[in-house]
Amino acid sequence: MTRPSPVPEDRAPVIVSTAGSFARSVLDERHPALIERVRRATPYPPEQQRALDALLEEITKGEIERLDEDEPGAERWRDEPFYGQRWPDVPFLWAESFFYRKLLAALRYFTPGPWQGVDPFAPFKNAELGSAKVDDELTALDRLPRLPVEERDRTLLHSSLWGNRADLGFQLSAGAEGLGERVPGLVTDDSAALWETLAGERSGKQPGKVCLVADNAGPELLPDLVLADHLLTTRRATSVVLHLKPYPYYVSDATTADFLSCLDRLSTASGYARDIGERLRQAITSDRLIPRTHPFSCAPLPYAHMPADLRDDFASATLTVMKGDLNYRRLVGDRHWPATTPFSDVTAYFPGPVAALRTLKSDVVTGLTPDTVARLDAGAESWRTSGTHALIQVRA
């Protein structure tokens, strides 16, 4: 099948942190606040405290500085072209990525010693995963087997899409009447195409591998795992490859440790949640649920630049599902695309069928109709960045 040529990138400037933009608010407000939040959460010794002070000074008043030469892995960042420039003046995706890499360096995450491998975001992730709200969501899963098959499909897909904003308890309370328009804020919905791409009675296709590229940990990873179990038990997939981050990246991105914590949360629950947890554990031991990490998952680059081995992995999948805002930005390119730019055009490079499940939390968006854009732009809220809107997009 011949893919359409990608849209010329000169039609869409790279997003940088211009004054008054959402990206600028991340650099000026979110990143300094995160440094202080990390500092309060864990009693780091003086060396790390001084390094945090230096990083805060750099991102608020200084220019971009290289990683120290003795920092493990510094060679991977040696040839970047942005050193000596102001943080707001470089591509936003790169600036965010490098901030998190420098934060880990300041905390000696990669340096041999007592702080090596200590996730600075673990206190936040663990608090969310252990909350009473998660108990309620897991209890709500007891109602799942009683739903008609198509309603179960829709419920679990929307739960994975919205993460902890629209929890499983809300989704399941919709009952057999169906969610449809009762889930507000969905700006485009290709869910029918998603199910048709997978195996099953609707498509007449044989099952194969599904790649699920995870986004956030904690309560947002739980519905992803429930969806993975659903794909396996309904034989939409022979295996699910769960792509995780090889180390902490952004504040809540899911690592292998986070995946195991979620698996334990399911397995130690009661009722149907425990059944799901046990099935997932068995799926791992039988190589049907395959956790996978790749260094490119933490690269400041769009997926158009993915290495050959990762491309081969996605090419061999019946469908790759990209979860979340950051994966969407990397999938379509972190650019000021006209919102009506076809999703199929900006993902034409991708080596196989791909779906995006994304809550909108940054400026980039593609694949909307002109009427939808006009309606959203006429509203009072910042629909592109507020997290109140979402999309399901598929390029089969």
C-alpha positions as CSV (number, residue, x, y, z in Angstrom):
1,M,0.0,0.0,0.0
2,T,1.4,3.4,-1.0
3,R,1.4,5.9,1.8
4,P,0.8,9.6,1.1
5,S,3.8,11.9,1.3
6,P,4.2,13.6,4.6
7,V,3.0,17.2,4.9
8,P,6.0,19.6,4.3
9,E,7.3,20.6,7.7
10,D,7.9,24.2,6.5
11,R,4.1,24.5,6.8
12,A,4.4,24.0,10.5
13,P,7.1,25.8,12.6
14,V,8.7,23.9,15.5
15,I,7.1,24.8,18.8
16,V,9.4,27.0,21.0
17,S,8.6,28.7,24.2
18,T,7.6,32.1,23.0
19,A,6.4,34.7,25.6
20,G,2.8,34.0,26.7
21,S,2.7,30.5,25.3
22,F,1.8,27.3,27.0
23,A,5.3,26.1,26.4
24,R,6.8,29.1,28.1
25,S,4.6,28.5,31.2
26,V,6.0,25.0,31.4
27,L,9.6,26.4,31.5
28,D,8.9,29.4,33.7
29,E,6.5,27.8,36.2
30,R,6.2,24.0,36.0
31,H,9.9,23.1,35.9
32,P,10.9,25.4,38.8
33,A,8.0,24.1,40.8
34,L,8.9,20.5,40.1
35,I,12.4,21.1,41.4
36,E,11.0,22.3,44.7
37,R,8.5,19.4,44.8
38,V,11.3,16.8,44.3
39,R,13.4,18.6,46.9
40,R,10.5,18.3,49.5
41,A,9.6,14.7,48.6
42,T,13.0,13.2,49.3
43,P,15.7,14.2,51.8
44,Y,18.6,14.6,49.4
45,P,22.0,15.4,50.9
46,P,23.9,18.7,50.4
47,E,25.6,17.7,47.1
48,Q,22.3,17.1,45.4
49,Q,20.7,20.2,47.0
50,R,23.5,22.4,45.6
51,A,23.0,20.7,42.2
52,L,19.3,21.5,42.3
53,D,20.0,25.1,43.2
54,A,22.4,25.3,40.2
55,L,19.8,23.8,37.9
56,L,17.1,26.2,39.1
57,E,19.4,29.1,38.5
58,E,20.3,27.9,35.0
59,I,16.7,27.3,33.8
60,T,15.4,30.6,35.2
61,K,18.3,33.0,34.5
62,G,20.9,31.3,32.5
63,E,21.8,29.7,29.2
64,I,21.7,26.0,28.4
65,E,24.8,24.2,29.8
66,R,26.2,20.8,28.8
67,L,26.1,17.9,31.1
68,D,29.4,17.4,33.0
69,E,31.8,15.3,31.1
70,D,31.9,12.7,33.9
71,E,28.1,12.3,33.9
72,P,27.2,8.7,32.8
73,G,25.7,8.9,29.3
74,A,26.8,12.5,28.7
75,E,28.3,11.5,25.3
76,R,24.8,10.9,23.9
77,W,24.1,14.6,24.4
78,R,27.5,16.0,23.3
79,D,26.6,17.0,19.8
80,E,23.4,18.8,20.4
81,P,23.3,22.3,18.7
82,F,21.5,24.2,21.5
83,Y,24.2,24.8,24.1
84,G,24.7,28.5,25.0
85,Q,21.2,29.4,23.9
86,R,18.4,30.5,26.2
87,W,16.0,27.7,27.2
88,P,12.9,29.4,25.7
89,D,14.7,29.8,22.3
90,V,15.2,26.1,21.5
91,P,12.6,23.5,20.4
92,F,10.2,22.9,23.3
93,L,10.4,19.1,23.0
94,W,14.2,19.3,23.3
95,A,14.1,21.7,26.2
96,E,11.7,19.6,28.2
97,S,13.7,16.4,27.6
98,F,17.0,18.0,28.5
99,F,15.6,19.5,31.6
100,Y,14.5,16.1,32.9
101,R,17.9,14.6,31.9
102,K,19.7,17.4,33.9
103,L,17.4,16.9,36.8
104,L,18.4,13.2,37.0
105,A,22.0,14.2,36.7
106,A,21.7,16.7,39.6
107,L,20.2,13.9,41.7
108,R,23.0,11.5,40.7
109,Y,20.4,9.0,39.3
110,F,23.0,7.4,36.9
111,T,26.1,7.8,39.1
112,P,27.3,4.7,41.0
113,G,26.5,5.2,44.7
114,P,23.7,5.1,47.1
115,W,21.4,7.4,45.0
116,Q,21.8,5.5,41.8
117,G,18.5,4.3,40.4
118,V,16.4,6.2,43.0
119,D,13.4,7.5,41.1
120,P,12.8,11.1,42.2
121,F,9.2,10.9,41.1
122,A,8.4,7.7,43.0
123,P,6.8,9.4,46.0
124,F,4.2,11.1,43.7
125,K,3.5,7.9,41.7
126,N,3.2,5.7,44.8
127,A,0.9,8.1,46.6
128,E,-1.5,8.2,43.6
129,L,-1.4,4.4,43.2
130,G,-2.1,3.8,46.8
131,S,-5.0,6.2,47.0
132,A,-8.6,5.3,48.1
133,K,-9.8,6.5,44.6
134,V,-7.8,3.6,43.1
135,D,-9.5,1.2,45.5
136,D,-12.9,2.4,44.2
137,E,-11.8,2.0,40.6
138,L,-10.6,-1.5,41.1
139,T,-13.9,-2.4,42.9
140,A,-15.8,-0.9,39.9
141,L,-14.1,-3.6,37.7
142,D,-16.5,-6.2,39.3
143,R,-19.2,-4.8,37.0
144,L,-17.1,-5.2,33.8
145,P,-18.0,-8.9,33.0
146,R,-21.7,-8.0,33.0
147,L,-21.4,-5.5,30.2
148,P,-22.2,-6.4,26.6
149,V,-19.0,-7.0,24.6
150,E,-19.2,-3.8,22.5
151,E,-19.9,-1.7,25.6
152,R,-16.9,-3.4,27.3
153,D,-14.7,-2.5,24.3
154,R,-15.9,1.1,24.5
155,T,-15.6,1.4,28.2
156,L,-12.0,0.1,28.4
157,L,-10.8,2.1,25.4
158,H,-12.2,5.3,27.0
159,S,-10.8,4.5,30.4
160,S,-7.4,4.1,28.8
161,L,-7.8,7.3,26.9
162,W,-8.8,9.5,29.8
163,G,-6.6,7.8,32.4
164,N,-7.5,9.0,35.9
165,R,-9.6,11.9,34.7
166,A,-12.5,9.7,33.8
167,D,-12.0,6.7,36.0
168,L,-13.3,3.2,35.6
169,G,-16.1,3.9,38.1
170,F,-17.5,6.7,36.0
171,Q,-17.1,4.7,32.8
172,L,-18.8,1.6,34.1
173,S,-21.7,3.6,35.7
174,A,-22.8,4.4,32.2
175,G,-24.1,0.9,31.9
176,A,-25.3,-0.9,28.8
177,E,-26.8,2.2,27.2
178,G,-23.4,3.1,25.9
179,L,-21.1,6.0,26.5
180,G,-21.4,7.8,23.1
181,E,-21.9,11.5,23.6
182,R,-22.0,11.0,27.4
183,V,-18.2,11.2,27.4
184,P,-17.6,14.9,26.8
185,G,-14.6,16.5,25.2
186,L,-13.8,13.9,22.6
187,V,-12.8,16.1,19.6
188,T,-12.4,13.2,17.1
189,D,-13.2,9.5,17.5
190,D,-11.7,6.8,15.2
191,S,-12.5,4.0,17.7
192,A,-14.4,2.1,15.1
193,A,-11.4,2.1,12.8
194,L,-9.2,1.0,15.8
195,W,-11.4,-2.1,16.4
196,E,-11.6,-2.9,12.7
197,T,-7.8,-2.9,12.5
198,L,-7.6,-5.5,15.2
199,A,-8.7,-9.1,15.0
200,G,-12.3,-10.2,15.8
201,E,-15.7,-10.7,14.4
202,R,-16.0,-7.1,13.2
203,S,-12.9,-7.2,11.1
204,G,-12.5,-10.9,10.2
205,K,-8.8,-10.5,10.7
206,Q,-6.5,-12.9,12.5
207,P,-4.9,-11.7,15.8
208,G,-1.3,-10.6,15.9
209,K,1.1,-8.6,18.0
210,V,-0.1,-5.2,19.4
211,C,2.4,-2.6,20.6
212,L,1.1,-0.5,23.5
213,V,3.4,2.5,24.1
214,A,2.7,3.6,27.7
215,D,2.5,7.1,29.0
216,N,1.9,7.8,32.7
217,A,2.4,5.5,35.7
218,G,0.1,5.0,38.6
219,P,-3.7,5.3,38.1
220,E,-3.2,6.1,34.4
221,L,-1.3,2.9,33.7
222,L,-3.9,0.6,35.4
223,P,-6.5,1.1,32.7
224,D,-3.8,0.5,30.1
225,L,-3.1,-2.9,31.7
226,V,-6.8,-3.7,31.9
227,L,-7.1,-2.9,28.2
228,A,-4.1,-5.1,27.5
229,D,-5.8,-8.0,29.3
230,H,-8.9,-7.3,27.3
231,L,-7.1,-7.5,24.0
232,L,-5.5,-10.8,25.1
233,T,-8.6,-12.5,26.5
234,T,-10.8,-11.5,23.6
235,R,-8.1,-12.7,21.2
236,R,-7.7,-9.3,19.5
237,A,-4.0,-9.8,20.1
238,T,-1.8,-12.9,20.4
239,S,0.7,-10.7,22.4
240,V,0.9,-7.2,23.7
241,V,4.3,-5.5,23.8
242,L,4.2,-2.9,26.5
243,H,6.8,-0.1,25.8
244,L,8.0,1.5,29.0
245,K,10.6,4.1,29.8
246,P,14.1,2.7,30.6
247,Y,14.4,5.3,33.3
248,P,12.3,8.1,34.9
249,Y,11.4,10.6,32.2
250,Y,9.1,13.5,32.7
251,V,7.4,13.6,36.0
252,S,5.1,10.5,35.8
253,D,6.1,8.4,32.8
254,A,5.9,4.7,33.4
255,T,9.0,2.6,34.0
256,T,9.3,-1.1,34.5
257,A,9.2,-0.6,38.3
258,D,6.0,1.3,37.9
259,F,4.5,-1.4,35.7
260,L,5.3,-4.0,38.4
261,S,3.8,-1.8,41.1
262,C,0.6,-1.6,39.1
263,L,0.6,-5.3,38.5
264,D,0.9,-5.9,42.3
265,R,-1.9,-3.4,42.9
266,L,-4.2,-5.5,40.7
267,S,-3.0,-8.8,42.0
268,T,-3.5,-7.9,45.6
269,A,-7.0,-6.4,45.0
270,S,-10.2,-8.3,45.4
271,G,-12.8,-9.4,42.9
272,Y,-12.3,-9.1,39.2
273,A,-9.3,-6.8,39.5
274,R,-7.4,-9.7,41.1
275,D,-8.4,-12.0,38.2
276,I,-7.0,-9.4,35.8
277,G,-3.8,-9.2,37.7
278,E,-3.4,-12.9,37.8
279,R,-4.0,-13.2,34.1
280,L,-1.5,-10.5,33.4
281,R,1.1,-12.3,35.5
282,Q,0.5,-15.5,33.6
283,A,0.7,-13.6,30.3
284,I,4.2,-12.3,31.2
285,T,5.4,-15.8,32.1
286,S,4.0,-17.2,28.8
287,D,5.5,-14.3,26.7
288,R,2.1,-12.9,25.7
289,L,2.6,-9.6,27.7
290,I,6.1,-8.4,27.0
291,P,7.5,-5.4,28.8
292,R,10.1,-3.6,26.6
293,T,12.3,-0.6,27.0
294,H,14.3,1.3,24.4
295,P,16.7,4.3,24.8
296,F,14.8,6.2,22.1
297,S,11.8,6.3,24.4
298,C,13.7,9.0,26.3
299,A,15.1,10.8,23.3
300,P,14.2,14.5,22.5
301,L,13.2,13.5,19.0
302,P,10.0,12.7,17.0
303,Y,9.3,9.1,16.1
304,A,10.1,10.0,12.5
305,H,13.8,9.7,13.6
306,M,13.3,6.3,15.3
307,P,16.2,3.8,14.9
308,A,15.8,0.7,12.7
309,D,15.3,-1.8,15.5
310,L,12.4,0.1,17.0
311,R,10.9,0.7,13.5
312,D,11.1,-3.1,12.9
313,D,9.2,-3.7,16.2
314,F,6.4,-1.4,15.2
315,A,6.3,-2.7,11.6
316,S,5.7,-6.2,12.9
317,A,2.6,-5.2,14.9
318,T,-1.0,-5.4,13.8
319,L,-1.4,-2.1,15.6
320,T,0.7,0.3,17.6
321,V,-1.2,2.3,20.2
322,M,0.5,5.5,21.3
323,K,-0.8,6.6,24.7
324,G,-0.7,10.2,26.0
325,D,0.3,13.7,25.1
326,L,4.1,13.3,24.9
327,N,3.8,10.3,22.6
328,Y,1.4,12.2,20.4
329,R,3.8,15.2,20.1
330,R,6.6,12.8,19.1
331,L,4.3,10.9,16.7
332,V,3.1,13.8,14.7
333,G,6.0,16.2,15.4
334,D,5.9,19.0,18.0
335,R,5.0,21.7,15.5
336,H,2.3,24.3,15.0
337,W,0.4,22.2,12.5
338,P,-2.9,23.6,11.3
339,A,-5.4,21.6,13.4
340,T,-7.1,20.4,10.1
341,T,-3.8,18.8,8.8
342,P,-4.7,15.1,8.2
343,F,-3.5,12.8,10.9
344,S,-2.8,10.2,8.1
345,D,-0.4,12.6,6.4
346,V,1.7,13.5,9.4
347,T,2.0,9.8,10.4
348,A,2.6,8.6,6.8
349,Y,6.2,7.7,7.8
350,F,5.1,5.3,10.5
351,P,6.0,1.7,9.6
352,G,2.6,0.1,10.4
353,P,-1.0,0.9,11.5
354,V,-0.9,3.4,14.4
355,A,-3.5,4.7,16.8
356,A,-3.3,7.7,19.2
357,L,-5.2,7.8,22.5
358,R,-4.5,11.2,23.8
359,T,-5.8,13.8,26.3
360,L,-4.9,17.2,25.0
361,K,-2.4,18.9,27.3
362,S,-0.2,20.8,24.8
363,D,-0.6,23.0,21.7
364,V,-0.1,20.5,18.9
365,V,-3.1,18.8,17.3
366,T,-4.0,17.4,13.9
367,G,-6.8,15.7,12.1
368,L,-9.8,17.8,13.2
369,T,-12.6,19.0,10.9
370,P,-12.9,22.8,10.2
371,D,-16.3,22.8,12.0
372,T,-14.8,21.2,15.1
373,V,-11.9,23.7,15.2
374,A,-14.2,26.6,14.8
375,R,-16.5,25.4,17.6
376,L,-13.6,24.8,20.0
377,D,-11.9,28.1,19.2
378,A,-15.1,29.9,20.0
379,G,-15.2,28.5,23.5
380,A,-13.7,30.2,26.5
381,E,-11.3,27.6,27.7
382,S,-7.9,26.7,26.3
383,W,-9.0,23.4,24.8
384,R,-5.6,22.5,23.4
385,T,-3.9,22.5,26.8
386,S,-6.5,22.1,29.5
387,G,-6.8,18.3,29.6
388,T,-10.5,18.6,29.2
389,H,-10.5,17.3,25.6
390,A,-9.2,14.1,24.0
391,L,-8.9,12.3,20.7
392,I,-8.8,8.8,19.3
393,Q,-7.1,8.8,15.9
394,V,-6.1,5.9,13.7
395,R,-4.0,5.5,10.6
396,A,-4.6,2.0,9.4
